[in-house]
């Protein structure tokens, strides 16, 4: 803009010079015309010739000023204005070796510097934009990690606050499906420590399929693969291993896409089988890390729940032990008192079981007890508390059930056991059971009173011929 202002000032000076030359010439002509009247003819001719030459020189000077200076200045001004307005992209095209050319070159250099600075500014803006995208992505990743950490912290508290195997399985399954967004999920657990047979403990998103196996015996190589992999791995990683075909066929029936090992202190206790994501996207590393941490927390909780279950469960019948039964009976009575509900206690005893032990041996007797425990589990609800009260004596707590309704369940069990044919030493034998029922608070308001009332009913059933159910 300074150069442009200087050019306009020079243009005004040269216009002033041109107008001065014209007025000077006119003044000279006028003075000559006036003076010719007083001169002789020879001087008049000489003066006219001189004046003519001066006029020609003035015209030539004006011509030179116009075409050699004024026109280039005008062209320079126009191209400068067009360049500043952005109409011209190539700058000033004028090429001269005088001051105007120097001025044009300087202006082009200024334009070039300006363009370079604009390019640098655009590059800086692009770089800043890319950095902003990186920062935004990093912020989202950090926000997701913080959310995952808080989620895992909450899950850890929930898992450590319960010893219920079913509750732990539900928390693990629903958390995994919700956090990662998968279509199906299954939790497989080893039956016992040192065993290789895994059983399906919990599944979600799959309809009940009678053709789908509930258990599979896995090879030691597959279990070693679970133990050595701290991170979840894709089901496709098993491809190309023909010796794992049995395992792959089994896992494929559960629509497995990714496998998360359940290990506690380098011991495999099971695995999480997850299907594809609802979005169809691949599992990212952050999601794998989340599943790995969740699997570690779930494995510890499941191991503790199993230890607790083993501590309160009878190994032979898989029913609760007497001590746990007594604690639960106290809790259920307190709850029933608070909410004014009923409880029915069922006491059962196998008829003539001592004869089975004496005749066929304790090993065969244990097989009978094991089958009776299975029958009791099959014929009562999950909320009912079934226990092995003594040698061949069993008990069941039925919360929020009157003894008239409990009688139906007790009779169903009695008839079920009556129709079981036990194979003992290649010989079929039948076993019967006597049952007594008592209701809280009608027949007893404390655990001891309720047990005594149910025992009296059981004694009456035995005194009246066995294989029957009596109410207190």
C-alpha angles and dihedrals in degrees: 000000000000091000091047091052091049091052091053090051092052090048090057091050093053092047087053090051092051094049090046091053091050094049091044091053092047091049090050091050093049093048089048093051090050093046095047091074091066097044133080122257094260093053090045092057092046093050092048091051091049091047091049091052090049091051091050090049090049091049091048090047091051090047092050092046091050101045099031100041117003097049094048089047090052091048090047091051093050095048090044091053093047091048092051090048091051095244093117116054099182099055125229113345097194114123116193137145096219134079092284090055090050089050091050092048091049091050091049089051090052090050091048091050090049091051091049091050090049091051090049090048092050091048090049090049091050091048090049090049091051090048089049090053090049091048091048091049091047090049091052091048091049091047090051091048091050090049091049091049092051089046092050090047090054092045091050091054092049094047092048093047095064139051094192110120093205093051092051091049092051094048092049094046100045093042093052094046093047097044099044098028103230129167100226137011136186132185117211122190132188112249096229139354109282093018124120098205115102124199128203104248101173136004133179131187095025123100118232106273117187089200093057111092117237095208140029135188107232126206122248089245091059092047089050088052089055093047094049096046111080091174126059113262133204122259087232088067087074092060116108092037106104092179088066094054093113092054093045093051090051095047092045090061088061091053090244117188102160132019125211114192119226106216131162119188092346091307119120112227099166145303144256116238113201127185128215122304118263090236092054090234126133122260110264123214093256091058091048090051090050092051091047092053093044090049090052092051092045092048092055092046092048092049091051091047090052092049090050092046091050090050093054100034130084109238094215103048099020088229125126120277122250094253093055089045091056092050092049092048090055092049093047092050091051090049093046090049091051095049096030094240131148129246128196121205118202121199118191135184130185113240118242092347092151088066090057091053092045094046104038103018135252094281091062089042090055090053089055092049090049091053092046090053089051091050092051092051091049096050101048135063125264090246092055116095111227119187143172100243098183141335099313096352122105136185137198130196113208110192119210093007127118119223091247089062093038088055089067092055092044093051091047090055093045093053091043092055092043090059096049113108110207118206107222118171090340089307127111117231134173129221129202131199135210119216136197127190132200130178131216125257097002097061100024138000098201133047092254094048092048093050091048091051093050091046091053090051090049091050089052091052091053093045091051095056106289127248092080143097124243131189123221 
